[in-house]
Amino acid sequence: MTRVRDLTLDDDLVAAARVLTDYAYYATVCDVVAADRRGEGIGETLMRAVVDHPDLRSVVGLSLSCRRGPG
């Protein structure tokens, strides 16, 4: 199952996270995008929403798959 979480400010999408999970053993956050808004804490807010999501609280392993952005 894939879950998508997004964050909008002033009706503009500024970040999104996609979580691939089986709701029991693993949850992998595959994408986090916060283009042109680095340093504002948006990624941290989005990841907190993923980690605190009630459907993921019983998952044994949560991992983040990402690469370093430009800059």
Secondary structure in CASP SS format (residue, H / E / C, confidence):
PFRMAT SS
TARGET T0000
AUTHOR 0000-0000-0000
METHOD secondary structure of the structure
MODEL  1
M C 1.00
T E 1.00
R E 1.00
V E 1.00
R E 1.00
D E 1.00
L E 1.00
T E 1.00
L E 1.00
D C 1.00
D C 1.00
D E 1.00
L E 1.00
V E 1.00
A E 1.00
A E 1.00
A E 1.00
R E 1.00
V E 1.00
L E 1.00
T E 1.00
D C 1.00
Y C 1.00
A C 1.00
Y C 1.00
Y E 1.00
A E 1.00
T E 1.00
V E 1.00
C E 1.00
D E 1.00
V E 1.00
V E 1.00
A C 1.00
A C 1.00
D C 1.00
R C 1.00
R C 1.00
G C 1.00
E C 1.00
G C 1.00
I H 1.00
G H 1.00
E H 1.00
T H 1.00
L H 1.00
M H 1.00
R H 1.00
A H 1.00
V H 1.00
V H 1.00
D C 1.00
H C 1.00
P H 1.00
D H 1.00
L H 1.00
R C 1.00
S C 1.00
V C 1.00
V C 1.00
G E 1.00
L E 1.00
S E 1.00
L E 1.00
S C 1.00
C C 1.00
R C 1.00
R C 1.00
G C 1.00
P C 1.00
G C 1.00
END
